[in-house]
Amino acid sequence: MASVSASPEKEKENGKPSEEAAEIKVKKEALGWIEWMMGWFYLAYEMLFQRIVASNLPNPMPLPPINDLTFVVTGSTSGIGKEIARQLAEAGGHVVMAVRNTKAANDLIKKWQEDWSGKGLPLDIEVMELDLLSLDSVVRFAEAWNTRSGPLHALINNAGIFSIGEPQKISKDGYEEHMQVNHLAPALLSVLLLPSLIRSSPSRIVNVNSVMHSLGFVDPEDMNVTSGKRKYTSLVGYTSSKLAQIMFSSVLNKKLPTEAGINVACVSPGIVQTNVARDLPKIVQAAYHLIPYFIFSPEEGSRSTLFAATDPQLVEYCESLKTEDWPVCAFINHDCRPANPSEEAHNVETSNRVWEKTLELIGLPSDAVERLIEGEQVNCKYGSS
Ligand SMILES: NC(=O)c1ccc[n+]([C@@H]2O[C@H](COP(=O)([O-])OP(=O)(O)OC[C@H]3O[C@@H](n4cnc5c(N)ncnc54)[C@H](OP(=O)(O)O)[C@@H]3O)[C@@H](O)[C@H]2O)c1
C-alpha cells in the first residue's frame, strides 16, 4: 500500500519552491499484499518442512575449537539461549550469561557443572545482570564489561519476547516492549560493546531473528505503533521488531570497515519449542506441545546460532556482503545455510531511516559507530540512574 505524502498543488499552497513541489514522494505505509502472503508462506513452509530441510544437520551441532574465545549470550536462562550457553561452555568457550534473572542463571550453572563433572575441566561460565526492558541496565552492563578490558569474540543477542495476544505495553523508557527488547536494547548493547569487539577481532554480533520478520513492516516515524496509522497487535509488535533488527544490522555491517574485523549476522532458529509461547492460552500451549515432529527442540533450534557464532567461513561470507550494492547483512537460516531475508528488508531507504531513528531512540549520537571505531568516547543519554 502506498500514499502520496504531499501533492504539488498542496506544496505550492504552502509556498514551497516549484522544483520541490514537483517532487512527489511516495511513502509505503504497509506491506503489499503479495509480500504479506509470501510472509505467511515462508512461515508455514518453515513450520512444515524445517525438519526435512535441516535433516542433513547433526544434532547437537559439532563446534570448531573455541577454547580461547569469549561469548556473551543474552537471555540464556531459557529456551534457545540456554542451549547456546551450555553448548558453548561445554565446547570450552568462556561464556557470560547476560540475564535479568541472575538466580536462575546461577542455578543453571550449578547444575551444568555437576552434570559436566568428570568429563573435563570445569565449565568457564559466569553471570552478569542485564534487563533489556531498561536501557539504563544495558548501559550499566556495557560499562561494566568494557571496564574489564577483557576480550569479546561474539555477542549473541538472543533474548526476545513475543507476548502473543497481549495488549500493547510501553516500557518505562517509553518504547513498545517488543521493539525495546527485540531491537532497541540489543542495538544499544551492540554499539556500546564495539570497543571490546574491535579489540578482540575477528569478532561477531549474532542476532537471533525469525522467519516472522517477513510479516513485519517498520514505519521509522512510528516505531512504537502508537500513531494510530496502524492497528497494534502483538504480531505487529513482534514482526516489526524483528524486521527493524535486520535493517539496523544491515547498516551496521556496512558501517564496520573490514579493518575493524567485526561482522554482523541475523539468524533464524526455526520454529522451536521454548517458553516463547508462555503467553498463549493454555489450550493452544497444549496443542503446541503436541506437534513435536514439526517443532525443533531447543537443542535443534540452537544450531543456526551456534553455527553463525563459531563457523570460520562465515567471516568471509559476511565480508563479501559489505560490497557497495548488496543491501542486507548475512541471514543464516535454521538449516545453517545463508538465506535472503524479506523483500522489505532490502529497502535501503527505510533501513537508513531505521538506523537513524534507532540511534536517536537509544540516546546515541548519529556518528556513534564512526567515533567508536576511531577509538573516541561516546556518551549515551541512558545509564546515569
Ligand atoms: N521459539 C521459537 O520458535 C522462535 C522462533 C524464531 C525466533 N525466536 C527467537 O529466539 C530468541 C529466544 O527465544 P526462545 O524461543 O528461546 O524464548 P524463551 O524460552 O522465552 O527465552 C527468552 C529469553 O529471553 C529472556 N528475556 C526476555 N525478556 C528479557 C529482558 N527484558 N531482559 C533480558 N532477558 C530477557 C528470557 O529471560 P526470562 O527467563 O528472565 O524471562 C529468556 O531467557 C528470541 O529472540 C525469539 O524471538 C524463537
The ligand as an SDF file (V2000), in Angstrom:
LIG
                    3D

 48 52  0  0  0  0  0  0  0  0999 V2000
   10.9110  -20.3130   19.8150 N   0  0  0  0  0  0  0  0  0  0  0  0
   10.7400  -20.0340   18.5340 C   0  0  0  0  0  0  0  0  0  0  0  0
   10.0020  -20.7310   17.7940 O   0  0  0  0  0  0  0  0  0  0  0  0
   11.4670  -18.8820   17.9230 C   0  0  0  0  0  0  0  0  0  0  0  0
   11.3630  -18.7010   16.5430 C   0  0  0  0  0  0  0  0  0  0  0  0
   12.0390  -17.6370   15.9510 C   0  0  0  0  0  0  0  0  0  0  0  0
   12.8050  -16.7920   16.7390 C   0  0  0  0  0  0  0  0  0  0  0  0
   12.8900  -16.9910   18.0670 N   0  0  0  0  0  0  0  0  0  0  0  0
   13.7270  -16.0530   18.8560 C   0  0  0  0  0  0  0  0  0  0  0  0
   14.6270  -16.7860   19.6490 O   0  0  0  0  0  0  0  0  0  0  0  0
   15.0320  -15.9810   20.7640 C   0  0  0  0  0  0  0  0  0  0  0  0
   14.9750  -16.8150   22.0200 C   0  0  0  0  0  0  0  0  0  0  0  0
   13.6160  -17.1270   22.2960 O   0  0  0  0  0  0  0  0  0  0  0  0
   13.1440  -18.5100   22.8990 P   0  0  0  0  0  0  0  0  0  0  0  0
   12.2440  -19.1140   21.9330 O   0  0  0  0  0  0  0  0  0  0  0  0
   14.2940  -19.2890   23.4200 O   0  0  0  0  0  0  0  0  0  0  0  0
   12.2140  -17.9450   24.0880 O   0  0  0  0  0  0  0  0  0  0  0  0
   12.2640  -18.1130   25.6710 P   0  0  0  0  0  0  0  0  0  0  0  0
   12.3690  -19.5340   26.0590 O   0  0  0  0  0  0  0  0  0  0  0  0
   11.0840  -17.3430   26.1400 O   0  0  0  0  0  0  0  0  0  0  0  0
   13.6090  -17.3650   26.0870 O   0  0  0  0  0  0  0  0  0  0  0  0
   13.7160  -15.9690   26.0070 C   0  0  0  0  0  0  0  0  0  0  0  0
   14.8610  -15.4930   26.8620 C   0  0  0  0  0  0  0  0  0  0  0  0
   14.8990  -14.0600   26.7670 O   0  0  0  0  0  0  0  0  0  0  0  0
   14.9470  -13.5450   28.0750 C   0  0  0  0  0  0  0  0  0  0  0  0
   14.3420  -12.2240   28.2020 N   0  0  0  0  0  0  0  0  0  0  0  0
   13.0540  -11.8720   27.9480 C   0  0  0  0  0  0  0  0  0  0  0  0
   12.8930  -10.5720   28.2710 N   0  0  0  0  0  0  0  0  0  0  0  0
   14.0810  -10.1140   28.7230 C   0  0  0  0  0  0  0  0  0  0  0  0
   14.5300   -8.8720   29.2280 C   0  0  0  0  0  0  0  0  0  0  0  0
   13.7220   -7.8360   29.3730 N   0  0  0  0  0  0  0  0  0  0  0  0
   15.8280   -8.7540   29.5900 N   0  0  0  0  0  0  0  0  0  0  0  0
   16.6640   -9.8010   29.4950 C   0  0  0  0  0  0  0  0  0  0  0  0
   16.2980  -11.0130   29.0690 N   0  0  0  0  0  0  0  0  0  0  0  0
   15.0060  -11.1650   28.6770 C   0  0  0  0  0  0  0  0  0  0  0  0
   14.1730  -14.5320   28.9180 C   0  0  0  0  0  0  0  0  0  0  0  0
   14.5080  -14.3430   30.2830 O   0  0  0  0  0  0  0  0  0  0  0  0
   13.4860  -14.7370   31.4510 P   0  0  0  0  0  0  0  0  0  0  0  0
   13.6090  -16.2340   31.5670 O   0  0  0  0  0  0  0  0  0  0  0  0
   14.0060  -13.9900   32.6190 O   0  0  0  0  0  0  0  0  0  0  0  0
   12.1200  -14.3150   31.0090 O   0  0  0  0  0  0  0  0  0  0  0  0
   14.6780  -15.8380   28.3500 C   0  0  0  0  0  0  0  0  0  0  0  0
   15.9200  -16.1880   28.9110 O   0  0  0  0  0  0  0  0  0  0  0  0
   14.1010  -14.7780   20.7660 C   0  0  0  0  0  0  0  0  0  0  0  0
   14.7740  -13.6700   20.2200 O   0  0  0  0  0  0  0  0  0  0  0  0
   12.9640  -15.2100   19.8580 C   0  0  0  0  0  0  0  0  0  0  0  0
   12.3110  -14.1240   19.2350 O   0  0  0  0  0  0  0  0  0  0  0  0
   12.2360  -18.0100   18.6870 C   0  0  0  0  0  0  0  0  0  0  0  0
  1  2  1  0
  2  3  2  0
  2  4  1  0
  4  5  1  0
  4 48  2  0
  5  6  2  0
  6  7  1  0
  7  8  2  0
  8  9  1  0
  8 48  1  0
  9 10  1  0
  9 46  1  0
 10 11  1  0
 11 12  1  0
 11 44  1  0
 12 13  1  0
 13 14  1  0
 14 15  2  0
 14 16  1  0
 14 17  1  0
 17 18  1  0
 18 19  2  0
 18 20  1  0
 18 21  1  0
 21 22  1  0
 22 23  1  0
 23 24  1  0
 23 42  1  0
 24 25  1  0
 25 26  1  0
 25 36  1  0
 26 27  1  0
 26 35  1  0
 27 28  2  0
 28 29  1  0
 29 30  1  0
 29 35  2  0
 30 31  1  0
 30 32  2  0
 32 33  1  0
 33 34  2  0
 34 35  1  0
 36 37  1  0
 36 42  1  0
 37 38  1  0
 38 39  2  0
 38 40  1  0
 38 41  1  0
 42 43  1  0
 44 45  1  0
 44 46  1  0
 46 47  1  0
M  CHG  2   8   1  16  -1
M  END
$$$$
